[in-house]
Structures are given as structure tokens and as C-alpha cells.
Amino acid sequence: MDESSFASLAKEIAGLTGIDRTRNDAWGYSTKAIHGYQGRDPQTGAISYPLYQSATFAHPALGESTGFAYSRCGNPTVLELENTIAQLEGGLKALAFSSGTAAISTLLKLFGSGDCILACDDIYGGTYRLFHDVYQDRYGMEFDFVDFTDLDAVRAALAAHPNTRAFFVETPTNPMMHVFDIRALADLAHQHNAILVVDNTFLTSYFQRPFDLGADVVVYSGTKYLCGHNDVICGFTVLKDETLLQRHFTDYMSEGSALPPFEAWLMLRSLKTLSVRMDRQEQNACRICEFLKQHPHVADVYYVGDPDHPDYELSTRQCSGFGAMISFRVDTHQRLLDVLERVKIIAFAESLGGTESLITFPQVQTHGSIPDEMTDALGIDDRLLRLSVGLEDVDDLISDLSAALA
Ligand SMILES: *Cc1c(COP(=O)(O)O)cnc(C)c1O
């Protein structure tokens, strides 16, 4: 198969063409999330989009295609999920991966050895390990971890690395809850012919719309709020530029880390309740933030929805909500150990964004692979806990924390 027919087949399989958004563009967020892209099955009228649990698809004849050939490269259930995500994000195309890490790793294939990426210094530990231990140490890419709240520091990093091809930012950051000015960073990246990639896992497109603020690529750990039930590992990339997308799509098919159809079907189910979950989890988080702030054994509370948070004003300008992630520092390390041991409703577990509230100890768990100098400088210490506020009755969560902190 020559290059161009391969590319056109790839396009057809993935539904890169034929995304007709005119039908759904006027809908509100929840309507889009609930009714999806195609929504109900056109053949049977099934309200729940069908699960096409098939690895391969028969061709009508040589040179003809149903639009699908092999589920690593495209599957109807996965495509419905991707189109729903793209529509919610306002992107051209989304691709679904078997994890957030797989999505980020495949995205990095857009770059090569000698290219530099500026990444936020307060970053998910798994992403740090992927960047530093794999792509830098083994594949010759360069990463500089900078404080994106300080635009002069970003300018200095750009001057030091003229080979910068992209900025990679999480905002709010994990676990210190810094907020970055997405529009200012997009402008700065574009002045230097670099692209801005935003990891939108903590807020989702329901609360934060990076494309509207100038970002070029949005990535997700779909495992978190988008799934929301702590039962699927999944990830997404969302792109808005056709040229970038063509290259990324080739990498996606070649890499082979596509999301399986059953997981895609569960994710379509999850998206239907995304907006109500986000709203209620945020309400719960606001109540818990107030409780923690007045607690005598709590030294510091980091929640972007707290009016005392240094980036509160920026958050209200660039986001429509604050999410439900809270970090807090207790008075002693022993207290931290007591809390982890005593919580009954809240589970001591990694991950976040689900119906069940989870608490974690970032220094040892989620950020264990980040060097001590970096975590020390950020304030990720042996008294810092990170809480993902779930959907339980908030009074029960407060009682649980209150007993654990006593
Ligand atoms: C969890 C997480 C990831 C990694 O996603 P997986 O689905 O666990 O591979 C990336 N970024 C952020 C912000 C995360 O919280």
C-alpha cells in the first residue's frame, strides 16, 4: 500500500473526516455529554450506544470498507467516545488510549531526540518518570521543569533551551494546586514556535476549556473525573490542528495502546453524569475546605476554590469551577500516619476524581519517583496529604476526617 492510500484508509477508519458537528454544536454541555456524538444506535434505536466487542471487521469487498477494519486502529464504540470527548472539548479530534500515561507517551512521539519540552515543576509523578527516566535518559529528549507561575522563569528557560518545542502544563497542579495563566503561556509558547499542551485531568472541559484560551493540545487521564467511578484506566489526547493530528494519528495506530471497546462503553456511561458529579464534588470540597481551615491540627490548606488561595482570582477568570482536589498539611508526621490509618469512609489509595473519596500521601505514593530536591522545594513533605473529595454525604466525610485528625 502506498503512503497516500494508507493515509486515506487511516483517515476513513478513524473517522478523521466526516465529523459533522453542525447537529450538536448548539447543545449545552450536559446534553452533549448525555447524547454523545451519534447517541442512540441508528439501527435498533438502542438508547445506550452499543458495545462493539469485536477485534476485526469484515470488508464488503476488495477496496470497500465499513469504516472499520481492526480495533487497534478504530472501533465504533471507541469512536463514539472519541467524538463525544472532542465535541465536549471543542477540538477537531480526540483519541482514546488505554491510560493517561499511554496518551502522553504517544503524544511525545511528535518530538524527537534533541527537542526540549518545558514542563511544570509540580507534576504528576508518573509523568515526571516518563519524561525524565524514559524520554530524556533513553531517547535523548530534553526536559526542563519550571515554575510556570513565574513568566520570567519561563522566558529564562526558553532562552536557555532554544530547542523548546512544547510546554506541558497541569493546571491546577498536582499536588500543590498552583494555577497557571493558560492564555499567557499559550502566547509565550507561540512566540517561540512551540505548542502548549494542557493536562486537563483535574478540572475537565466542564470547568476549564484550554482551547478557548489558546492551548494546542489537551491531554487527560480519563481514569479520574471523566470516568468518575474508580473502575476504568483510560486516557485521551484532543487536538485541534489537522497537520499535527495526521502525525499523531500515525503514532497512535503504530503504538497500539488504543482503549478497548468495553472500557470505551463504560466511559460513555460515565460521561452522562460528568457535570452533576463535578458540581456536587465541588460543593463537598468547599465544605471540607472550610472544615480543614479551622481545624487546630491542620497547618495549611491548598484548594483553588478557597478565596484565600493566591491563584483564586486567576481561577475565577479562566475556569468555571474549582474541582474537588484539596491538599493539606497536618501539624506532625505522626498525625499524617494516624490519619491514613484511621480514616474509615475515605480510602487510603492513589487516584482521584471518583465517587469514592480517596486520600494519598504524595511524597511517598503519587510523587515517589520525583527526586527529593524537587519535592522538598515544592513543599511536598512528610506532613502533606492530598484528598480527592467524592460524592458521599459531606457530613459523613467531615466526621471521618474529624475522627482521624483528633
Ligand atoms: C493520573 C494522572 C495521569 C496519568 O494517568 P493514568 O490514567 O494513571 O495513566 C496524568 N496526569 C494527571 C494529572 C493524573 O492525575
The ligand as an SDF file (V2000), in Angstrom:
LIG
                    3D

 15 15  0  0  0  0  0  0  0  0999 V2000
   -3.3310   10.0080   36.9280 C   0  0  0  0  0  0  0  0  0  0  0  0
   -2.7740   11.1300   36.1600 C   0  0  0  0  0  0  0  0  0  0  0  0
   -2.0530   10.9090   34.9780 C   0  0  0  0  0  0  0  0  0  0  0  0
   -1.7440    9.5200   34.4650 C   0  0  0  0  0  0  0  0  0  0  0  0
   -2.8990    8.8790   34.0030 O   0  0  0  0  0  0  0  0  0  0  0  0
   -3.1490    7.2820   34.0950 P   0  0  0  0  0  0  0  0  0  0  0  0
   -4.5200    7.1230   33.5900 O   0  0  0  0  0  0  0  0  0  0  0  0
   -2.9760    6.9030   35.5360 O   0  0  0  0  0  0  0  0  0  0  0  0
   -2.1070    6.6550   33.2390 O   0  0  0  0  0  0  0  0  0  0  0  0
   -1.6280   12.0170   34.2650 C   0  0  0  0  0  0  0  0  0  0  0  0
   -1.8720   13.2670   34.7000 N   0  0  0  0  0  0  0  0  0  0  0  0
   -2.5570   13.5080   35.8340 C   0  0  0  0  0  0  0  0  0  0  0  0
   -2.8040   14.9160   36.2520 C   0  0  0  0  0  0  0  0  0  0  0  0
   -3.0200   12.4570   36.6000 C   0  0  0  0  0  0  0  0  0  0  0  0
   -3.6820   12.7040   37.7460 O   0  0  0  0  0  0  0  0  0  0  0  0
  1  2  1  0
  2  3  1  0
  2 14  2  0
  3  4  1  0
  3 10  2  0
  4  5  1  0
  5  6  1  0
  6  7  2  0
  6  8  1  0
  6  9  1  0
 10 11  1  0
 11 12  2  0
 12 13  1  0
 12 14  1  0
 14 15  1  0
M  END
$$$$
